[in-house]
Amino acid sequence: MIDAAAPDGSTSPPIEQGRWRRNVALFLGGQSVSLIGSAVAQFAIFWHLTLETKSGWVLALATFFGFLPQAIVSVFGGVWADRHNRKFLIIGADLAIALTTLAFAFAFMAGYRHLWLFYAALTIRSIGAGIQTPAVSAMIPQIAPADQLLRVNGLFSSIQSLASVGAPVLAAGLLAVGGLESAFFLDVVTAVIGVGLLGLVPVGRVKRAADDHRGYFEDLVVGLRYAAGSRLLRFLIGYFALIMFLAVPPSFLTLLLVARKFGDDSWHLMANEVAFGVGMVLAGVFVAAAAKRFNNRLRLVAFGGLGLGVTTIALGVAPTFVLYLVLMFLCGMTVPLMNTPMFTILQEKVPAERQGRIFGLVMIIMAIALPVGMAIIGPIADHVKVEVLLWIGGVATIVASVWGLRQSVALADQVSAPVGEDEA
């Protein structure tokens, strides 16, 4: 439950029908600017490591340091998002990442270019993401009406996808003209702009029940028990974990596949990311536009995973770069079809005072899947063709998606869409 704001700002103001669009626009605008800068910096780092080393080990270590700290911090990040003002958590994490990036830029300009420095920068950025990401997902229901959540999440997915489209182009241009440090400076500027826009959105703490004085670990356990006690949440989180562990690590090796098979320059890597991002953008727009037509959102989640498995296999057999890009575009389209309805269901079904912990659990899965998977298949990719790893991951994802389709039928009555009072 979200009540009116108290004088100390301890609760969120109610969602006003006439002002929620303005608040959502400011929120999405700030996030889009900040996401572009972060994505440019992240692409620039991984491209630099890929092109300079062409090593599966180096990519595996970079992935480990770039994502595992987020998983660890997310254990607490979800609890913090339920205890504190989510807006301030997002702003604090953004500014901390920006300061770290600025320091790294100066160090790089001074000639310090050791691998450990890249790993250190990725670690600190990952810690900030562990604090920020659960708060972002849990904040959306505080500023958007329940019947508009799927639409807003679809738009947010499209913005994230646009960042993944524009960021590779910007990263390639900046690397060619201004070097790696120019990408870092852009990240700092966009973070400041994003923080400024978010600061204009009125959001307070979510009102909690009388259990406010529990410890952090006890709070976390309560959240885990809540998730374990719901058949719907068990399926959503379990299915998401399966897909993340089976499909995402092999697909992350597409950077190596492109560099080894089609071309080892920034242009090929940029085209790879742009094709994937364009697919995500179009699918996100589709979900936002057709939000009210999805009666069984779980089926959409399952079909998204099935499509991801099929396209992952297809990427491993593409004979030409043009066909590969078409398949990468289709692969990108599957991601919003799976993630957007899943996040919307969580926002609709989980009480506001527990959403931070549930989204923290989801972020832990996202953050653990990639480094653990890459720790296994990264070194293998130095001895086995990436195509083979894509085939294995794709087949396993299809098997998991068949189970997901069966569960989506059994749980259909639990995910009916809310009806709004005002569609205008």
C-alpha positions as CSV (number, residue, x, y, z in Angstrom):
1,M,0.0,0.0,0.0
2,I,1.3,3.5,-0.8
3,D,0.0,6.3,1.3
4,A,0.3,10.1,1.0
5,A,3.6,11.6,1.8
6,A,4.4,12.3,5.4
7,P,6.3,15.5,6.4
8,D,9.6,13.5,6.6
9,G,9.0,12.0,3.1
10,S,8.7,8.5,4.5
11,T,6.0,7.4,2.1
12,S,5.3,7.9,-1.6
13,P,2.7,10.4,-2.7
14,P,-0.3,8.8,-4.3
15,I,-0.3,8.4,-8.0
16,E,-2.2,11.3,-9.5
17,Q,-4.1,10.5,-12.7
18,G,-3.1,13.9,-14.2
19,R,0.6,13.8,-13.3
20,W,1.7,10.3,-13.6
21,R,2.5,10.8,-17.3
22,R,4.8,13.7,-16.5
23,N,6.6,11.7,-13.8
24,V,7.0,8.6,-16.0
25,A,8.3,10.8,-18.8
26,L,10.9,12.3,-16.5
27,F,11.9,8.9,-15.1
28,L,12.2,7.3,-18.5
29,G,14.0,10.3,-19.9
30,G,16.6,10.3,-17.1
31,Q,17.1,6.5,-17.3
32,S,17.5,6.6,-21.1
33,V,20.2,9.3,-21.0
34,S,22.0,7.5,-18.2
35,L,21.6,4.1,-19.9
36,I,23.2,5.3,-23.1
37,G,26.3,6.5,-21.3
38,S,26.6,3.4,-19.2
39,A,26.2,1.2,-22.3
40,V,28.8,3.1,-24.3
41,A,31.3,2.7,-21.5
42,Q,30.5,-1.0,-21.1
43,F,30.7,-1.7,-24.8
44,A,34.0,0.2,-25.1
45,I,35.6,-1.8,-22.3
46,F,34.5,-5.2,-23.6
47,W,35.4,-4.3,-27.2
48,H,38.8,-3.1,-26.1
49,L,39.5,-6.4,-24.3
50,T,38.1,-8.5,-27.1
51,L,40.1,-6.8,-29.9
52,E,43.3,-6.5,-27.9
53,T,43.3,-10.1,-26.6
54,K,40.8,-12.3,-28.5
55,S,40.9,-14.5,-25.4
56,G,38.0,-16.4,-23.9
57,W,39.8,-16.3,-20.6
58,V,40.0,-12.5,-20.6
59,L,36.3,-12.2,-21.5
60,A,35.4,-14.7,-18.8
61,L,37.3,-12.7,-16.2
62,A,35.8,-9.4,-17.4
63,T,32.3,-10.9,-17.2
64,F,33.1,-12.3,-13.7
65,F,34.2,-8.9,-12.4
66,G,31.5,-7.1,-14.3
67,F,28.5,-9.1,-13.0
68,L,29.3,-11.2,-9.9
69,P,29.7,-8.2,-7.6
70,Q,26.2,-7.1,-8.7
71,A,24.8,-10.5,-7.6
72,I,26.4,-10.2,-4.2
73,V,25.3,-6.6,-3.6
74,S,21.8,-7.3,-4.9
75,V,21.3,-9.5,-1.8
76,F,21.3,-6.3,0.1
77,G,20.1,-4.0,-2.7
78,G,16.7,-5.5,-2.7
79,V,16.3,-5.0,1.1
80,W,17.5,-1.4,0.8
81,A,15.0,-0.7,-1.9
82,D,12.2,-1.8,0.5
83,R,13.6,0.2,3.4
84,H,14.8,3.4,1.9
85,N,13.8,6.0,-0.7
86,R,14.3,4.3,-4.0
87,K,15.0,7.5,-5.9
88,F,17.9,8.4,-3.6
89,L,19.4,4.9,-4.0
90,I,19.3,5.2,-7.8
91,I,20.9,8.7,-7.6
92,G,23.6,7.6,-5.2
93,A,24.6,4.6,-7.2
94,D,24.6,6.6,-10.5
95,L,26.9,9.2,-9.0
96,A,29.2,6.6,-7.5
97,I,29.6,4.9,-10.8
98,A,30.2,8.2,-12.5
99,L,33.0,9.1,-10.1
100,T,34.6,5.7,-10.6
101,T,34.4,6.1,-14.4
102,L,36.0,9.5,-14.2
103,A,38.9,8.2,-12.1
104,F,39.4,5.3,-14.5
105,A,39.4,7.8,-17.5
106,F,42.2,9.8,-15.9
107,A,44.2,6.7,-15.1
108,F,43.8,5.4,-18.6
109,M,45.0,8.8,-20.0
110,A,48.0,8.6,-17.7
111,G,49.1,5.3,-19.3
112,Y,47.8,2.8,-16.7
113,R,46.3,0.2,-19.0
114,H,46.8,-3.1,-17.1
115,L,44.1,-5.7,-17.2
116,W,43.6,-5.5,-13.4
117,L,42.6,-1.8,-13.8
118,F,39.8,-2.8,-16.2
119,Y,38.7,-5.5,-13.8
120,A,38.6,-3.1,-10.9
121,A,36.5,-0.6,-12.8
122,L,34.1,-3.3,-13.9
123,T,33.8,-4.4,-10.3
124,I,32.9,-1.0,-8.9
125,R,30.4,-0.4,-11.7
126,S,28.8,-3.8,-11.0
127,I,28.5,-2.9,-7.3
128,G,26.6,0.3,-8.2
129,A,24.3,-1.7,-10.5
130,G,23.5,-4.1,-7.7
131,I,22.2,-1.2,-5.6
132,Q,20.5,0.6,-8.5
133,T,18.7,-2.0,-10.5
134,P,16.3,-3.4,-7.9
135,A,15.3,0.1,-7.0
136,V,14.6,1.1,-10.6
137,S,12.3,-1.9,-11.2
138,A,10.5,-1.4,-7.8
139,M,10.1,2.3,-8.4
140,I,8.0,2.0,-11.6
141,P,4.8,0.9,-9.8
142,Q,5.1,3.9,-7.5
143,I,4.8,6.4,-10.4
144,A,2.6,4.5,-12.9
145,P,-1.0,3.2,-12.5
146,A,-1.4,-0.6,-12.3
147,D,-3.3,-0.9,-15.6
148,Q,-0.4,1.0,-17.4
149,L,2.5,-1.1,-16.0
150,L,2.8,-3.4,-19.1
151,R,2.8,-0.4,-21.4
152,V,5.3,1.6,-19.3
153,N,7.5,-1.5,-19.0
154,G,7.3,-2.0,-22.8
155,L,8.4,1.6,-23.3
156,F,11.2,1.2,-20.8
157,S,12.3,-2.0,-22.6
158,S,12.4,-0.1,-25.9
159,I,14.4,2.7,-24.3
160,Q,16.9,0.1,-23.0
161,S,17.0,-1.4,-26.4
162,L,17.5,2.0,-28.1
163,A,20.5,2.5,-25.8
164,S,21.8,-0.9,-27.0
165,V,21.4,0.3,-30.6
166,G,22.8,3.8,-30.2
167,A,25.6,2.8,-27.7
168,P,27.6,0.6,-30.1
169,V,27.5,3.3,-32.8
170,L,28.7,5.9,-30.3
171,A,31.2,3.5,-28.8
172,A,32.7,2.7,-32.2
173,G,32.9,6.4,-33.2
174,L,34.4,7.4,-29.9
175,L,37.0,4.6,-29.9
176,A,38.0,5.7,-33.4
177,V,38.1,9.4,-32.8
178,G,38.7,10.1,-29.1
179,G,39.9,6.8,-27.7
180,L,38.6,4.7,-24.8
181,E,38.7,7.6,-22.4
182,S,36.2,9.6,-24.4
183,A,33.6,6.9,-23.8
184,F,34.2,7.2,-20.1
185,F,33.8,11.0,-20.1
186,L,30.4,10.6,-22.0
187,D,29.3,8.2,-19.3
188,V,30.0,10.8,-16.6
189,V,28.1,13.5,-18.4
190,T,25.0,11.3,-19.1
191,A,24.9,10.2,-15.4
192,V,24.7,13.8,-14.2
193,I,21.9,14.6,-16.7
194,G,20.0,11.4,-15.7
195,V,20.3,12.2,-12.0
196,G,19.0,15.8,-12.6
197,L,15.9,14.5,-14.4
198,L,15.2,11.8,-11.8
199,G,15.5,14.4,-9.0
200,L,12.4,16.1,-10.4
201,V,10.2,13.0,-9.8
202,P,8.4,13.0,-6.4
203,V,9.0,9.6,-4.8
204,G,9.3,8.7,-1.1
205,R,9.7,5.5,0.9
206,V,7.1,2.8,0.6
207,K,5.1,2.3,3.8
208,R,6.0,-0.9,5.6
209,A,4.1,-3.0,8.1
210,A,4.9,-3.1,11.8
211,D,8.0,-5.3,11.0
212,D,10.1,-2.3,10.3
213,H,12.8,-3.2,12.9
214,R,13.8,-6.5,11.5
215,G,17.5,-7.0,10.6
216,Y,18.6,-7.0,7.0
217,F,19.1,-10.8,6.8
218,E,15.8,-11.5,8.4
219,D,14.2,-9.1,5.9
220,L,15.9,-11.0,3.1
221,V,14.7,-14.4,4.5
222,V,11.1,-13.1,4.6
223,G,11.3,-12.1,1.0
224,L,12.7,-15.5,0.0
225,R,10.0,-17.3,1.9
226,Y,7.4,-15.1,0.2
227,A,8.7,-16.1,-3.2
228,A,9.0,-19.8,-2.3
229,G,5.4,-19.8,-1.0
230,S,3.9,-18.6,-4.3
231,R,3.6,-21.1,-7.2
232,L,3.5,-18.3,-9.7
233,L,6.6,-16.7,-8.3
234,R,8.4,-20.0,-8.1
235,F,7.7,-20.6,-11.8
236,L,8.6,-17.1,-13.0
237,I,11.9,-16.9,-11.1
238,G,12.8,-20.6,-11.8
239,Y,12.1,-20.3,-15.5
240,F,14.0,-17.0,-15.7
241,A,16.9,-18.6,-13.9
242,L,16.9,-21.6,-16.4
243,I,16.9,-19.3,-19.4
244,M,19.6,-17.1,-18.0
245,F,21.9,-20.0,-17.2
246,L,21.3,-21.9,-20.5
247,A,21.1,-19.2,-23.1
248,V,22.8,-16.0,-22.0
249,P,26.4,-17.2,-21.4
250,P,26.7,-18.9,-24.9
251,S,25.1,-15.9,-26.6
252,F,27.6,-13.6,-24.9
253,L,30.3,-15.4,-26.8
254,T,28.9,-14.0,-30.1
255,L,31.6,-11.2,-29.7
256,L,34.2,-13.9,-30.1
257,L,32.3,-15.6,-32.9
258,V,32.1,-12.4,-34.9
259,A,35.8,-11.5,-34.3
260,R,37.0,-15.0,-35.2
261,K,34.6,-15.8,-38.1
262,F,33.5,-12.5,-39.8
263,G,35.9,-9.7,-38.9
264,D,38.0,-8.5,-36.0
265,D,37.3,-4.8,-36.1
266,S,35.0,-2.4,-34.3
267,W,32.6,-2.2,-37.3
268,H,31.7,-5.9,-37.1
269,L,31.2,-5.7,-33.3
270,M,29.1,-2.6,-33.7
271,A,26.8,-4.3,-36.3
272,N,26.4,-7.3,-34.0
273,E,25.1,-5.1,-31.2
274,V,23.0,-2.9,-33.4
275,A,21.2,-5.8,-35.0
276,F,20.3,-7.2,-31.6
277,G,19.3,-3.8,-30.2
278,V,17.0,-3.0,-33.1
279,G,15.2,-6.3,-32.6
280,M,14.7,-5.4,-29.0
281,V,13.4,-2.0,-29.8
282,L,10.8,-3.2,-32.2
283,A,9.6,-6.0,-29.9
284,G,9.4,-3.5,-26.9
285,V,7.3,-1.1,-29.0
286,F,5.1,-4.0,-30.0
287,V,4.6,-5.1,-26.4
288,A,3.8,-1.5,-25.3
289,A,1.3,-0.9,-28.2
290,A,-0.5,-4.2,-27.8
291,A,-0.3,-4.4,-24.0
292,K,-4.1,-4.9,-23.5
293,R,-4.3,-7.8,-25.9
294,F,-2.2,-10.2,-23.9
295,N,-4.5,-12.2,-21.7
296,N,-2.0,-14.9,-20.8
297,R,1.2,-13.1,-20.2
298,L,2.9,-16.2,-19.0
299,R,2.6,-17.7,-22.5
300,L,4.3,-14.7,-23.9
301,V,7.2,-15.2,-21.4
302,A,7.5,-18.9,-22.5
303,F,7.3,-18.1,-26.2
304,G,10.1,-15.5,-25.7
305,G,12.3,-18.2,-24.2
306,L,11.5,-20.6,-27.0
307,G,12.4,-18.0,-29.7
308,L,15.6,-17.3,-27.9
309,G,16.6,-21.0,-28.0
310,V,15.8,-21.3,-31.7
311,T,17.7,-18.2,-32.8
312,T,20.7,-19.1,-30.6
313,I,21.0,-22.4,-32.5
314,A,20.6,-20.5,-35.8
315,L,23.4,-18.0,-35.0
316,G,25.8,-21.0,-34.8
317,V,25.1,-22.1,-38.4
318,A,24.9,-18.7,-40.2
319,P,27.3,-18.9,-43.2
320,T,27.5,-15.2,-44.0
321,F,27.6,-12.1,-41.8
322,V,24.5,-10.6,-43.4
323,L,22.4,-13.7,-42.5
324,Y,24.0,-13.7,-39.1
325,L,22.8,-10.1,-38.5
326,V,19.3,-11.0,-39.6
327,L,19.3,-13.9,-37.0
328,M,20.8,-11.6,-34.4
329,F,17.9,-9.1,-35.0
330,L,15.4,-11.9,-34.5
331,C,17.2,-13.0,-31.4
332,G,16.9,-9.5,-30.0
333,M,13.2,-9.5,-30.6
334,T,12.7,-12.5,-28.2
335,V,14.1,-10.7,-25.1
336,P,11.3,-8.1,-24.5
337,L,8.7,-10.8,-25.2
338,M,10.1,-12.7,-22.2
339,N,11.4,-10.0,-19.8
340,T,8.7,-7.3,-20.1
341,P,5.6,-9.4,-19.2
342,M,7.6,-11.2,-16.5
343,F,8.6,-7.9,-14.8
344,T,5.1,-6.6,-15.2
345,I,3.6,-9.6,-13.5
346,L,6.0,-9.2,-10.6
347,Q,5.1,-5.5,-10.2
348,E,1.3,-6.4,-10.3
349,K,1.3,-9.4,-8.0
350,V,4.0,-8.6,-5.4
351,P,3.1,-6.1,-2.6
352,A,4.9,-2.8,-2.9
353,E,6.8,-3.2,0.4
354,R,8.3,-6.5,-0.9
355,Q,9.1,-5.7,-4.5
356,G,12.6,-4.5,-3.8
357,R,13.6,-7.9,-2.3
358,I,11.9,-9.9,-5.2
359,F,13.5,-7.8,-7.8
360,G,16.8,-8.1,-5.9
361,L,16.4,-11.9,-6.2
362,V,15.8,-11.5,-10.0
363,M,18.9,-9.3,-10.3
364,I,21.0,-11.8,-8.3
365,I,20.0,-14.5,-10.9
366,M,20.8,-12.2,-13.8
367,A,24.1,-11.2,-12.3
368,I,25.2,-14.7,-11.3
369,A,24.2,-16.5,-14.5
370,L,26.6,-14.7,-16.8
371,P,29.8,-14.9,-14.8
372,V,29.2,-18.5,-13.6
373,G,28.3,-19.5,-17.2
374,M,31.3,-17.7,-18.7
375,A,33.6,-19.2,-16.0
376,I,32.6,-22.6,-17.5
377,I,32.4,-21.9,-21.2
378,G,34.8,-19.0,-21.5
379,P,37.9,-21.2,-21.2
380,I,36.2,-23.9,-23.3
381,A,35.8,-21.4,-26.1
382,D,39.5,-21.2,-26.4
383,H,39.5,-24.9,-27.5
384,V,36.0,-25.5,-28.8
385,K,34.2,-23.6,-31.6
386,V,31.8,-21.0,-30.3
387,E,29.2,-22.4,-32.8
388,V,29.1,-25.7,-30.9
389,L,28.5,-23.9,-27.6
390,L,25.6,-21.9,-29.1
391,W,24.0,-25.1,-30.4
392,I,24.2,-26.8,-27.0
393,G,22.8,-23.7,-25.2
394,G,20.0,-23.3,-27.8
395,V,18.8,-26.9,-27.5
396,A,18.8,-26.7,-23.7
397,T,16.8,-23.5,-23.8
398,I,14.2,-25.0,-26.1
399,V,13.7,-27.9,-23.7
400,A,13.3,-25.5,-20.8
401,S,10.8,-23.4,-22.8
402,V,8.6,-26.4,-23.5
403,W,8.2,-26.8,-19.8
404,G,7.5,-23.1,-19.5
405,L,4.7,-23.4,-22.0
406,R,3.0,-26.2,-20.1
407,Q,3.3,-24.2,-16.8
408,S,1.9,-21.0,-18.5
409,V,-1.4,-23.0,-19.3
410,A,-1.6,-24.3,-15.7
411,L,-1.1,-20.8,-14.2
412,A,-3.1,-18.8,-16.7
413,D,-5.8,-17.8,-14.2
414,Q,-3.3,-16.0,-11.9
415,V,-2.1,-13.5,-14.5
416,S,-5.2,-11.7,-15.8
417,A,-4.4,-8.1,-16.8
418,P,-5.8,-5.3,-14.6
419,V,-8.4,-3.0,-16.0
420,G,-7.9,0.7,-15.8
421,E,-10.4,3.5,-15.4
422,D,-8.9,5.7,-18.0
423,E,-7.3,4.5,-21.2
424,A,-6.9,8.0,-22.6
